[in-house]
């Protein structure tokens, strides 16, 4: 781990860029019914049922020494 952290201390070299990559995904859901309106002293009531609308994969590429980043989102729909 220490060897990896040392890379971040190197000066900027455009021929040898330091690029970081991270990824995550998020489930895309939709409501099956409209929430019940709120009454005085309580909040809206939401149903626990939902419709699964697919998954979005999110990728972030970052070159910290050049102050550049790129984000890509892919989408997979089910059903």
PEHUBEL-V443559 format. One record per helix or strand of 2 or more residues. SS is the DSSP state (~ for helix, > for strand). FROM is the first residue (numbers start at 1). TO is the last residue. Records with the same first field share a line. If there is no record, write none. Layout:
SS->FROM-TO / FROM-TO
This chain:
~->2-7 / 64-66
>->20-31 / 50-63 / 68-76
